[in-house]
Amino acid sequence: MSLYVLEGLRPWGIQRVSAVYIVVFILYVSYSLLSSDVLAYESWNAWLYHPFNTTMVGIFVIALLFHAWIGMRDVVLDYVHNIMLRIFILALLVGVLIGCGLWVFRILLLSVVS
């Protein structure tokens, strides 16, 4: 599978759908923040580890990672013309995004264990 699998209309659609979900999620988190009585670690920990919110955060992270990958990939493809440098930057970007995603899911899955 090459790095250029997402070409044409598909990445455009993924980026638009992910952007809408990101905005809706940010509005939901803002509403939760503004309607909360207590802004303490315990209340936000309980909020985050509620099964609905954990699922929504997981979907948010996936949407954010896809959105970032498509945007950064397009920038690299447009402005980096040296093919070896392009491959290196894209591989580095994939590594960073996968690492960030795994880190977040490790945190989210800690709620299941504890």
C-alpha positions, -999 to +999 in steps of 0.1 A: +000+000+000+015+033-010+014+066+007-007+080-022-037+057-016-059+087-006-061+107-037-089+128-053-124+132-039-120+106-010-095+127+011-115+158+004-146+141+018-127+126+048-113+160+056-147+177+055-165+150+075-137+150+101-137+188+103-175+187+110-170+161+137-141+181+153-162+212+155-193+194+169-170+177+195-154+210+205-189+225+210-199+195+231-168+198+253-173+235+256-209+230+267-198+204+292-171+228+305-195+257+308-223+237+324-200+220+350-204+232+386-170+221+397-138+224+376-117+199+395-096+169+384-121+144+398-151+158+379-132+159+346-118+124+352-153+111+358-165+130+327-137+116+305-140+080+317-178+079+312-183+053+284-201+077+260-174+104+264-145+080+261-160+067+228-165+103+216-130+112+225-117+081+207-136+091+175-124+127+179-088+115+180-093+093+149-109+122+131-081+146+141-054+122+130-070+116+096-076+153+092-040+161+101-026+134+079-045+145+048-037+182+054+000+177+061+004+151+033-010+175+008+013+203+019+043+180+017+033+167-018+028+203-030+059+219-016+086+192-012+099+183-046+129+161-037+114+125-037+137+112-010+130+141+013+093+138+006+093+101+016+113+108+047+090+136+058+059+116+051+073+086+070+082+109+100+047+123+099+031+089+099+053+078+128+044+109+149+007+106+142+006+069+150+026+075+182+002+103+192-028+081+185-014+052+205-006+075+234-042+088+235-057+053+232-034+041+260-048+068+282-084+061+272-080+024+278-065+029+313-101+036+324-110+000+314-082-015+334-086+006+366 
